[in-house]
């Protein structure tokens, strides 16, 4: 608990820690002494005097521990290493993993993680674990994906256990949108007491909600799937089993299909009907929209209005005060999305007369999910209640067995 308060404050005195936690001054002194001895916390000069001797401030030692985030997307795998403060210290990305069967893809991912740790010069004994994030329904407790995408071989495959065996590190499986959402909290981008949502858009659309620093999980950790709320009860069937899903109207693949169906637009923008990388094609449309191309602008604005509808739904259900837009699909036309989603939220949110709802871009940009995956490992290992939460079952048996390969949690 003390460590989490130090993390949130960035720099704080022992007196302020006692006031914030309700613990006695002697207890705070002892806990801080232990954290300093463990190398997790360092003294950081003196604060402002309130009449007596200026207090000594303490802060996290960012180099004390590290974690790895791995994002498995349909077209891309992104790997990041973050320090204890959540700051990215190394990154790599590569294509092709999702097109392979998992028994070939995961060893490749493990090799890339090993190479990145070596290149960054990170002491492996200081690595707490790996946060593996992806899309679709999941069984976090078993560490398996419950989606046949990109191929049927991935359905039910024990991805967390197999990656843990290859790396000799604990692996936590989680949803990309939930990871992106909690990353904002750890990075200090939102008020620690706030209730905020995250709309995550890569090749698909997902959502996450964080309440006082904890991800809202629901009954099976498959919550806030806003990409699969129905916006047209008479719409087309979706592979998820629902009908008229938001993702099929506002997602990047939907926007690309709409552009290809508009006479002459594909040729003007240089779109390739045979291109399987929807993110690259979507970026072309976004760039054209930014440049003022009328048809491209209209497509992006229509997508943004649909997302605004989803944002209003999230805000009404969870009484949010902030909505974060995260993911690679906001990289090019994010300003258009932010403006139009904010308009919809201002106009239509149920509690708009009680409090405003701000729509903001993610501080982690396109890598929000990968960074968030690494942050989930830090949070799981080092903060209040981590070992009491039911979702800790998401750590695979193999990952638990490999705990000796990582620095034990303090």
C-alpha positions as CSV (number, residue, x, y, z in Angstrom):
1,X,0.0,0.0,0.0
2,X,2.8,2.4,0.9
3,X,4.6,1.6,-2.3
4,X,1.5,2.4,-4.4
5,X,1.1,5.7,-2.6
6,X,4.7,6.6,-3.4
7,X,4.2,5.6,-7.0
8,X,1.0,7.7,-7.3
9,X,2.6,10.8,-5.7
10,X,5.9,10.6,-7.6
11,X,7.7,12.2,-4.6
12,X,6.2,12.3,-1.1
13,X,7.4,12.7,2.5
14,X,6.9,10.2,5.3
15,X,4.5,12.6,7.1
16,X,2.4,12.8,4.0
17,X,2.4,9.0,3.7
18,X,1.2,8.6,7.2
19,X,-1.7,11.1,6.5
20,X,-2.6,9.4,3.2
21,X,-2.5,5.8,4.5
22,X,-3.7,6.2,8.0
23,X,-0.7,4.3,9.3
24,X,1.3,5.6,12.3
25,X,4.5,7.5,11.8
26,X,6.7,4.6,13.2
27,X,5.0,2.1,10.9
28,X,5.6,4.4,7.9
29,X,9.3,4.8,8.9
30,X,9.7,1.0,9.2
31,X,8.0,0.3,5.9
32,X,9.9,2.9,4.0
33,X,13.2,1.6,5.5
34,X,12.3,-1.9,4.2
35,X,11.5,-0.5,0.8
36,X,14.7,1.4,0.6
37,X,16.6,-1.7,1.7
38,X,14.9,-3.7,-1.0
39,X,16.0,-1.1,-3.5
40,X,12.4,-0.2,-4.5
41,X,12.4,3.3,-3.1
42,X,15.1,6.0,-2.8
43,X,15.3,9.3,-1.0
44,X,14.9,12.2,-3.4
45,X,16.0,15.4,-1.6
46,X,13.9,17.6,0.6
47,X,10.5,19.1,0.2
48,X,9.1,22.5,1.2
49,X,9.3,23.4,4.9
50,X,6.0,24.1,6.7
51,X,7.8,25.8,9.5
52,X,10.3,23.2,10.7
53,X,13.0,21.2,9.1
54,X,12.2,20.5,5.4
55,X,10.9,16.9,5.1
56,X,12.9,14.2,3.2
57,X,11.1,13.0,0.1
58,X,11.0,9.5,-1.2
59,X,10.2,8.2,-4.6
60,X,10.3,5.0,-6.6
61,X,13.6,3.7,-7.9
62,X,12.5,3.1,-11.5
63,X,15.5,0.8,-12.2
64,X,14.7,-1.6,-9.3
65,X,12.3,-3.7,-11.3
66,X,11.1,-4.2,-14.9
67,X,8.3,-5.9,-16.7
68,X,7.5,-6.8,-20.3
69,X,4.4,-6.2,-22.3
70,X,3.5,-8.2,-25.3
71,X,0.6,-7.2,-27.5
72,X,-0.6,-9.8,-30.0
73,X,-2.6,-8.1,-32.7
74,X,-4.0,-9.6,-36.0
75,X,-1.3,-7.8,-38.1
76,X,1.4,-6.9,-35.6
77,X,3.1,-8.1,-32.4
78,X,4.5,-5.2,-30.2
79,X,6.9,-5.9,-27.3
80,X,7.9,-3.3,-24.7
81,X,10.0,-3.2,-21.6
82,X,8.9,-0.8,-18.9
83,X,10.6,0.2,-15.6
84,X,9.0,0.3,-12.2
85,X,7.6,3.8,-12.9
86,X,5.9,2.5,-16.1
87,X,8.2,4.3,-18.4
88,X,9.1,2.5,-21.7
89,X,12.8,1.7,-21.9
90,X,12.8,-0.5,-25.0
91,X,10.4,-1.5,-27.8
92,X,10.3,-3.8,-30.9
93,X,7.6,-4.9,-33.3
94,X,7.3,-7.5,-36.0
95,X,4.7,-9.0,-38.3
96,X,3.6,-12.5,-39.1
97,X,3.1,-14.1,-35.6
98,X,-0.7,-14.1,-35.9
99,X,-0.6,-15.9,-39.2
100,X,1.4,-18.8,-37.7
101,X,0.0,-21.6,-35.6
102,X,0.6,-20.8,-31.9
103,X,3.2,-23.5,-31.3
104,X,5.4,-21.7,-33.8
105,X,4.3,-18.1,-33.0
106,X,4.9,-18.2,-29.3
107,X,8.6,-19.4,-29.4
108,X,9.2,-16.6,-31.9
109,X,7.6,-14.1,-29.5
110,X,9.8,-15.5,-26.7
111,X,12.9,-15.2,-28.8
112,X,12.1,-11.5,-29.5
113,X,11.5,-10.9,-25.8
114,X,14.9,-12.4,-24.9
115,X,16.6,-10.4,-27.6
116,X,15.0,-7.1,-26.5
117,X,16.0,-7.7,-22.8
118,X,19.6,-8.4,-24.0
119,X,19.7,-5.4,-26.2
120,X,18.3,-3.1,-23.5
121,X,20.8,-4.5,-21.0
122,X,18.0,-5.3,-18.5
123,X,19.0,-7.6,-15.7
124,X,16.7,-10.6,-16.1
125,X,16.6,-11.1,-12.3
126,X,14.8,-7.8,-12.0
127,X,12.1,-8.7,-14.5
128,X,8.8,-9.4,-12.6
129,X,7.0,-11.0,-15.5
130,X,5.3,-10.6,-18.8
131,X,1.8,-9.2,-19.6
132,X,0.4,-10.9,-22.7
133,X,-2.5,-8.9,-24.1
134,X,-4.8,-9.6,-27.0
135,X,-8.3,-9.3,-28.3
136,X,-11.5,-11.4,-28.1
137,X,-13.0,-13.4,-25.3
138,X,-10.5,-15.0,-22.9
139,X,-10.3,-17.4,-20.0
140,X,-7.7,-15.4,-17.9
141,X,-7.7,-18.0,-15.2
142,X,-6.6,-20.7,-17.6
143,X,-4.5,-18.4,-19.7
144,X,-6.3,-19.3,-22.9
145,X,-8.0,-17.4,-25.8
146,X,-11.6,-18.2,-26.6
147,X,-11.6,-17.0,-30.1
148,X,-10.8,-18.8,-33.4
149,X,-9.1,-15.7,-34.7
150,X,-6.9,-15.4,-36.5
151,X,-7.1,-19.2,-37.0
152,X,-8.9,-22.0,-35.3
153,X,-5.6,-23.3,-33.9
154,X,-5.6,-20.4,-31.4
155,X,-8.9,-21.3,-29.8
156,X,-8.4,-22.7,-26.4
157,X,-4.6,-22.8,-26.8
158,X,-2.8,-22.3,-23.5
159,X,-0.9,-19.2,-24.6
160,X,0.1,-18.0,-21.2
161,X,1.5,-21.3,-20.1
162,X,3.4,-22.0,-23.3
163,X,5.0,-18.5,-23.4
164,X,5.9,-18.9,-19.7
165,X,7.6,-22.2,-20.4
166,X,9.6,-20.6,-23.3
167,X,10.7,-17.6,-21.3
168,X,11.0,-19.0,-17.7
169,X,9.1,-15.9,-16.5
170,X,5.5,-15.5,-15.1
171,X,3.0,-14.6,-17.8
172,X,-0.4,-12.9,-17.2
173,X,-3.0,-13.0,-20.0
174,X,-5.3,-10.0,-20.3
175,X,-7.5,-8.0,-22.6
176,X,-5.8,-5.3,-24.7
177,X,-8.4,-2.6,-23.8
178,X,-8.3,-3.3,-20.1
179,X,-4.5,-3.2,-20.2
180,X,-4.6,0.2,-22.1
181,X,-7.0,1.5,-19.5
182,X,-4.9,0.6,-16.4
183,X,-1.8,1.9,-18.0
184,X,-3.2,5.5,-17.8
185,X,-3.5,5.1,-14.0
186,X,0.0,3.8,-13.5
187,X,1.4,6.6,-15.6
188,X,-0.3,9.2,-13.5
189,X,-2.4,10.5,-16.4
190,X,-5.7,10.4,-14.5
191,X,-6.8,11.2,-11.0
192,X,-6.2,8.1,-8.8
193,X,-9.7,8.5,-7.4
194,X,-11.5,8.8,-10.7
195,X,-13.8,6.4,-12.5
196,X,-12.7,6.5,-16.2
197,X,-13.2,4.5,-19.3
198,X,-11.0,3.6,-22.3
199,X,-12.0,3.1,-25.8
200,X,-9.3,1.0,-27.5
201,X,-9.2,0.8,-31.3
202,X,-6.7,-1.3,-33.2
203,X,-8.1,-3.6,-35.9
204,X,-11.1,-4.0,-33.7
205,X,-12.8,-1.9,-30.9
206,X,-12.7,-2.7,-27.2
207,X,-13.3,-1.0,-23.9
208,X,-12.2,-0.9,-20.3
209,X,-13.3,0.8,-17.1
210,X,-11.1,1.6,-14.1
211,X,-12.5,2.4,-10.7
212,X,-10.0,3.8,-8.1
213,X,-7.1,2.1,-9.8
214,X,-8.8,-1.3,-10.3
215,X,-10.0,-2.6,-13.7
216,X,-13.7,-3.5,-13.6
217,X,-13.7,-7.2,-14.4
218,X,-17.3,-8.4,-14.4
219,X,-17.8,-12.1,-13.8
220,X,-15.3,-13.5,-16.2
221,X,-13.0,-10.5,-17.1
222,X,-14.7,-10.2,-20.4
223,X,-16.3,-6.8,-19.6
224,X,-17.0,-3.5,-21.4
225,X,-16.8,-5.1,-24.9
226,X,-18.2,-2.0,-26.5
227,X,-17.2,-3.2,-30.0
228,X,-19.9,-5.8,-29.7
229,X,-22.8,-3.7,-28.4
230,X,-25.6,-3.8,-30.9
231,X,-26.3,-0.4,-32.6
232,X,-28.7,-2.0,-35.2
233,X,-31.0,-4.8,-34.1
234,X,-31.6,-5.5,-37.8
235,X,-27.9,-5.4,-38.7
236,X,-25.7,-8.1,-40.1
237,X,-24.7,-11.0,-38.0
238,X,-21.3,-10.7,-36.3
239,X,-18.9,-13.5,-35.7
240,X,-19.2,-12.8,-32.0
241,X,-22.8,-14.1,-32.1
242,X,-24.5,-10.7,-31.8
243,X,-26.1,-8.7,-34.6
244,X,-25.4,-5.2,-35.7
245,X,-22.2,-4.7,-33.6
246,X,-20.5,-1.3,-33.4
247,X,-17.2,-2.8,-34.7
248,X,-18.9,-3.7,-38.0
249,X,-19.9,0.0,-38.5
250,X,-17.1,2.0,-36.9
251,X,-14.0,-0.2,-36.8
252,X,-11.0,0.3,-39.1
253,X,-11.9,-2.8,-41.3
254,X,-15.5,-1.4,-41.7
255,X,-14.2,2.0,-42.7
256,X,-11.8,0.4,-45.2
257,X,-14.7,-1.6,-46.7
258,X,-16.8,1.5,-46.9
259,X,-14.0,3.3,-48.7
260,X,-13.5,0.5,-51.2
261,X,-17.2,0.5,-52.0
262,X,-17.2,4.2,-52.8
263,X,-16.6,4.8,-56.5
264,X,-13.2,6.2,-57.2
265,X,-12.1,6.7,-53.6
266,X,-9.9,3.7,-53.4
267,X,-8.0,4.7,-56.5
268,X,-7.6,8.3,-55.2
269,X,-6.3,7.2,-51.9
270,X,-4.2,4.3,-53.2
271,X,-6.1,1.6,-51.4
272,X,-5.4,-2.0,-52.3
273,X,-8.5,-4.3,-52.2
274,X,-6.2,-7.3,-51.7
275,X,-4.3,-5.7,-48.8
276,X,-4.9,-7.7,-45.6
277,X,-3.4,-5.0,-43.3
278,X,-6.5,-3.0,-42.4
279,X,-4.5,-0.7,-40.1
280,X,-2.2,0.5,-42.9
281,X,-5.2,1.1,-45.3
282,X,-7.2,2.8,-42.5
283,X,-4.2,5.1,-41.8
284,X,-4.3,6.2,-45.5
285,X,-8.0,7.1,-45.1
286,X,-7.2,9.0,-41.9
287,X,-4.4,10.9,-43.5
288,X,-6.7,11.9,-46.4
289,X,-9.3,13.0,-43.9
290,X,-6.8,15.2,-42.1
291,X,-5.8,16.7,-45.4
292,X,-9.5,17.6,-46.2
293,X,-10.4,15.0,-48.7
294,X,-14.3,15.2,-48.5
295,X,-15.2,11.5,-48.9
296,X,-12.4,10.3,-46.5
297,X,-13.4,12.9,-44.0
298,X,-17.0,11.8,-44.1
299,X,-16.1,8.2,-43.5
300,X,-13.9,9.1,-40.5
301,X,-16.5,11.4,-39.1
302,X,-19.2,8.7,-39.4
303,X,-17.0,6.2,-37.6
304,X,-16.3,8.9,-34.9
305,X,-20.1,9.5,-34.4
306,X,-20.7,5.8,-33.9
307,X,-17.8,5.7,-31.4
308,X,-19.4,8.7,-29.7
309,X,-22.6,6.7,-29.3
310,X,-20.5,4.0,-27.6
311,X,-18.8,6.5,-25.4
312,X,-22.2,7.9,-24.3
313,X,-23.3,4.3,-23.4
314,X,-20.1,3.7,-21.4
315,X,-20.5,7.1,-19.6
316,X,-24.2,6.4,-18.8
317,X,-23.5,2.8,-17.5
318,X,-20.5,3.6,-15.3
319,X,-20.9,7.4,-14.6
320,X,-17.5,8.1,-16.0
321,X,-15.6,11.4,-15.6
322,X,-12.9,10.7,-18.3
323,X,-12.9,8.7,-21.5
324,X,-9.4,7.9,-22.9
325,X,-8.9,7.1,-26.6
326,X,-6.1,4.6,-27.0
327,X,-4.7,2.4,-29.7
328,X,-2.9,2.6,-33.1
329,X,-6.1,3.4,-35.0
330,X,-6.2,6.8,-33.3
331,X,-2.6,7.6,-34.3
332,X,-3.5,9.5,-37.6
333,X,-7.0,10.9,-37.2
334,X,-7.2,11.0,-33.4
335,X,-8.0,14.7,-33.3
336,X,-11.1,14.2,-35.4
337,X,-12.3,11.3,-33.2
338,X,-11.6,13.2,-30.0
339,X,-13.5,16.3,-31.2
340,X,-16.6,14.4,-32.4
341,X,-16.7,11.9,-29.5
342,X,-16.5,14.9,-27.1
343,X,-19.4,16.5,-28.9
344,X,-21.6,13.4,-28.6
345,X,-20.7,13.0,-24.9
346,X,-21.4,16.7,-24.1
347,X,-24.7,16.5,-25.9
348,X,-26.1,13.1,-24.8
349,X,-24.6,11.9,-21.6
350,X,-27.2,11.3,-18.9
351,X,-25.3,13.0,-16.0
352,X,-24.0,15.9,-18.1
353,X,-25.6,18.4,-15.8
354,X,-24.0,16.9,-12.8
355,X,-20.4,16.8,-14.0
356,X,-18.5,17.0,-17.3
357,X,-16.9,14.0,-19.1
358,X,-13.6,14.7,-20.7
359,X,-12.4,12.8,-23.8
360,X,-8.6,12.7,-23.9
361,X,-5.9,10.9,-25.9
362,X,-3.9,8.2,-24.2
363,X,-0.5,9.2,-22.9
364,X,0.9,5.9,-24.3
365,X,-0.2,6.4,-27.9
366,X,-0.2,3.5,-30.2
367,X,1.6,1.2,-27.7
368,X,-1.0,1.7,-25.0
369,X,-2.0,-2.0,-24.8
370,X,1.5,-3.3,-24.7
371,X,2.6,-0.8,-22.1
372,X,-0.6,-1.6,-20.1
373,X,0.2,-5.3,-20.2
374,X,3.5,-4.6,-18.6
375,X,1.9,-2.3,-16.1
376,X,-0.6,-5.1,-15.1
377,X,2.4,-7.2,-14.1
378,X,3.7,-4.4,-11.9
379,X,0.3,-3.8,-10.4
380,X,-0.2,-7.5,-9.8
381,X,3.1,-8.0,-8.1
382,X,3.6,-4.8,-6.2
383,X,0.4,-3.1,-5.1
384,X,-2.4,-3.3,-2.6
385,X,-4.5,-6.4,-2.7
386,X,-2.7,-8.0,-5.6
387,X,-2.5,-11.4,-3.9
388,X,-6.1,-11.4,-2.7
389,X,-7.9,-10.7,-6.1
390,X,-9.6,-13.7,-7.7
391,X,-8.2,-12.9,-11.1
392,X,-4.8,-13.8,-9.8
393,X,-5.8,-17.3,-11.1
394,X,-5.0,-15.9,-14.5
395,X,-1.3,-16.7,-13.8
396,X,-0.8,-20.0,-15.5
397,X,0.6,-23.0,-13.5
398,X,3.8,-22.9,-15.6
399,X,4.2,-19.2,-14.9
400,X,3.8,-19.8,-11.2
401,X,6.4,-22.6,-11.4
402,X,8.8,-20.3,-13.2
403,X,8.5,-17.6,-10.5
404,X,12.0,-18.5,-9.3
405,X,13.3,-17.1,-12.6
406,X,11.9,-13.7,-11.7
407,X,12.6,-11.4,-8.7
408,X,10.1,-12.4,-6.0
409,X,7.4,-9.8,-5.3
410,X,7.9,-7.6,-2.2
